Amino acid sequence: MRLGDCCKTNLHTYSDKEKWSLIRYLDTGSITEGRIDEIQTLYPGVDKIPSRARRKASVGDILFSTVRPNQKHYGIIEAGTENLLVSTGFTVVTVDTTIADPYFIYYYLTQSSVIESLQAIAEQSTSTYPSIKPSDIEDIELDLPELETQKKIGSTLRMLDRKIALNEEINDNLAA
C-alpha cells in the first residue's frame, strides 16, 4: 500500500482571519528524533509571527522535515497542544486511524532505511538544498499489517522510546 492511501499530508493551514489570540509554534530545528526542545508561545499583535507558521498540527499527527531528511527533524504530536502551528518546512502527516495506527506509521517512516531513501530523493532535488516533497512521503510503499497488530507494534516501540528517554534523564541527573 502507498502511504498516501492511509495518510494525508498538510490537511490544515492557518489563516490570519482565524485570529487566534495565542499560537504555539514549532520550527524544524526545535525537534530531532521525536524530542522537542521548545514550542514557542506567541501572541499575535504583540509578537512577530514567523511567516512559515502556517501548518496546523494535532495529536497523532506526524511531523517530518522536508529539508535534509538525514538530520532527523521529525516527531509525533502526543500532548494536546491547542493552537499548534508548525513550520511550512514540515510535512504534517495525518493518519486515517480506521486503516492505520499513527505510531506504527511514525516508526515505519523514521527507520533508517526510509530516512536514507528519502535523503537520496532529497539529494536529487532541484532546489538549492536537499529537500523532499509531501508526495515523496505519500509514495512510500509499505506492507500494512492488520490494525490490531499495528497498534501492538506501535505501542511496544513507544514504550521502549519512553524507557530510553527515562534512562537518559536518569543518566543526566547522575552526571550532574
TORPALUM-488680 format. One line per 3 residues: their letters; for each residue x, y, z of C-alpha. Coordinates in Angstrom, 2 decimals, decimal comma. Layout:
<recs>
a	X Y Z ~ ...
</recs>
This chain:
<recs>
mrl	0,00 0,00 0,00 ~ 1,10 3,57 -0,65 ~ 1,41 5,67 2,47
gdc	-0,84 8,21 0,75 ~ -3,63 5,61 0,80 ~ -3,74 5,56 4,62
ckt	-2,47 9,09 5,36 ~ -2,99 12,62 4,10 ~ -0,43 15,40 4,14
nlh	-0,75 19,07 5,06 ~ -4,53 18,96 5,53 ~ -4,97 22,12 7,58
tys	-3,49 25,56 7,07 ~ -3,85 28,51 9,41 ~ -5,31 31,74 8,12
dke	-4,79 35,11 9,83 ~ -8,57 35,53 9,52 ~ -8,92 32,91 12,29
kws	-7,44 35,48 14,70 ~ -6,06 33,11 17,31 ~ -5,17 35,02 20,46
lir	-2,32 32,63 21,21 ~ -0,16 30,50 18,92 ~ 2,14 27,66 19,91
yld	4,82 27,41 17,22 ~ 7,30 24,64 16,42 ~ 10,03 25,12 13,85
tgs	12,04 22,35 12,21 ~ 15,17 23,00 14,25 ~ 13,32 22,52 17,54
ite	12,58 18,81 17,11 ~ 15,01 15,97 16,50 ~ 14,24 12,26 16,55
gri	10,94 12,89 18,31 ~ 12,34 15,10 21,04 ~ 11,02 18,63 21,17
dei	13,41 21,27 22,50 ~ 10,96 24,14 22,56 ~ 7,50 25,13 21,45
qtl	7,32 28,92 21,27 ~ 4,31 30,72 22,69 ~ 3,44 33,72 20,54
ypg	0,76 36,38 20,87 ~ -0,45 37,84 17,56 ~ -0,38 41,63 17,66
vdk	2,36 41,52 20,30 ~ 4,92 39,05 18,92 ~ 6,18 38,74 15,37
ips	4,65 35,57 13,95 ~ 7,08 33,76 11,59 ~ 5,79 33,70 8,01
rar	6,41 29,92 7,98 ~ 4,00 29,38 10,92 ~ 1,16 28,08 8,77
rka	0,61 24,33 9,15 ~ -1,87 23,20 11,80 ~ -0,95 20,06 13,73
svg	-2,94 17,96 16,18 ~ -2,44 14,99 18,49 ~ -1,41 11,95 16,44
dil	-0,03 13,98 13,54 ~ 3,46 13,10 12,36 ~ 5,85 15,95 11,58
fst	8,57 15,30 9,05 ~ 11,01 17,98 7,92 ~ 11,17 18,30 4,14
vrp	14,74 19,61 4,27 ~ 17,69 17,22 4,69 ~ 15,82 14,15 6,00
nqk	19,11 12,74 7,32 ~ 19,10 15,43 10,02 ~ 16,11 13,60 11,55
hyg	13,88 16,57 12,33 ~ 10,72 14,57 12,87 ~ 8,28 13,65 15,62
iie	4,72 12,80 16,50 ~ 2,41 15,13 18,39 ~ 1,49 13,41 21,66
agt	0,33 16,09 24,06 ~ -2,80 18,10 23,46 ~ -1,32 21,42 22,45
enl	-4,08 23,72 21,31 ~ -3,39 26,30 18,60 ~ -0,28 24,45 17,42
lvs	1,26 25,73 14,24 ~ 4,35 24,20 12,71 ~ 6,72 25,47 10,08
tgf	5,93 25,01 6,41 ~ 9,30 23,24 6,42 ~ 7,41 20,24 7,81
tvv	5,10 17,86 6,06 ~ 2,27 17,15 8,51 ~ 1,15 13,54 8,06
tvd	-2,37 12,81 9,33 ~ -3,11 9,11 9,62 ~ -6,52 7,63 8,83
tti	-6,96 5,77 12,11 ~ -9,57 3,44 10,63 ~ -6,80 1,95 8,47
adp	-3,53 2,59 10,27 ~ -2,02 3,34 13,67 ~ -0,19 6,70 13,87
yfi	2,65 5,24 15,95 ~ 3,14 2,31 13,59 ~ 3,35 4,75 10,66
yyy	5,66 7,05 12,64 ~ 8,10 4,26 13,46 ~ 7,94 2,97 9,90
ltq	8,73 6,43 8,49 ~ 11,60 7,02 10,89 ~ 13,50 3,79 10,38
ssv	16,99 4,18 8,91 ~ 16,23 2,63 5,53 ~ 13,30 5,01 4,90
ies	15,34 8,03 6,03 ~ 18,19 7,01 3,71 ~ 15,76 6,57 0,82
lqa	14,20 9,99 1,42 ~ 17,66 11,56 1,71 ~ 18,60 10,05 -1,67
iae	15,46 11,60 -3,18 ~ 16,28 14,92 -1,48 ~ 19,77 14,99 -2,97
qst	18,24 14,77 -6,45 ~ 16,00 17,79 -5,84 ~ 16,37 20,88 -7,98
sty	16,31 23,28 -5,01 ~ 19,49 24,82 -3,58 ~ 19,44 22,35 -0,68
psi	18,42 18,68 -0,38 ~ 14,65 18,54 0,08 ~ 11,66 16,28 -0,41
kps	8,04 16,97 -1,30 ~ 4,95 15,70 0,54 ~ 4,29 13,44 -2,45
die	7,64 11,70 -1,81 ~ 6,31 10,67 1,61 ~ 2,90 9,73 0,20
die	4,57 7,50 -2,42 ~ 6,38 5,34 0,15 ~ 5,15 1,78 -0,13
ldl	4,69 -0,49 2,88 ~ 3,09 -3,77 3,85 ~ 0,44 -2,76 6,33
pel	-0,48 -5,49 8,84 ~ -3,92 -5,64 10,43 ~ -4,79 -2,63 12,56
etq	-4,58 -4,52 15,88 ~ -1,08 -5,76 15,01 ~ -0,05 -2,21 14,07
kki	-1,32 -0,94 17,42 ~ 0,66 -3,57 19,34 ~ 3,85 -2,81 17,43
gst	3,39 0,97 17,76 ~ 2,62 0,69 21,48 ~ 5,66 -1,51 22,15
lrm	8,04 0,79 20,29 ~ 6,54 3,82 22,04 ~ 7,09 2,21 25,46
ldr	10,70 1,42 24,53 ~ 11,27 5,02 23,44 ~ 9,83 6,28 26,73
kia	12,07 3,91 28,69 ~ 15,13 5,08 26,74 ~ 14,22 8,74 27,41
lne	13,75 8,00 31,12 ~ 17,13 6,22 31,30 ~ 18,80 9,16 29,56
ein	17,21 11,54 32,05 ~ 18,44 9,40 34,96 ~ 21,97 9,36 33,45
dnl	21,92 13,15 33,02 ~ 20,86 13,58 36,67 ~ 23,58 11,22 37,85
aa	26,19 13,05 35,78 ~ 25,08 16,38 37,22
</recs>
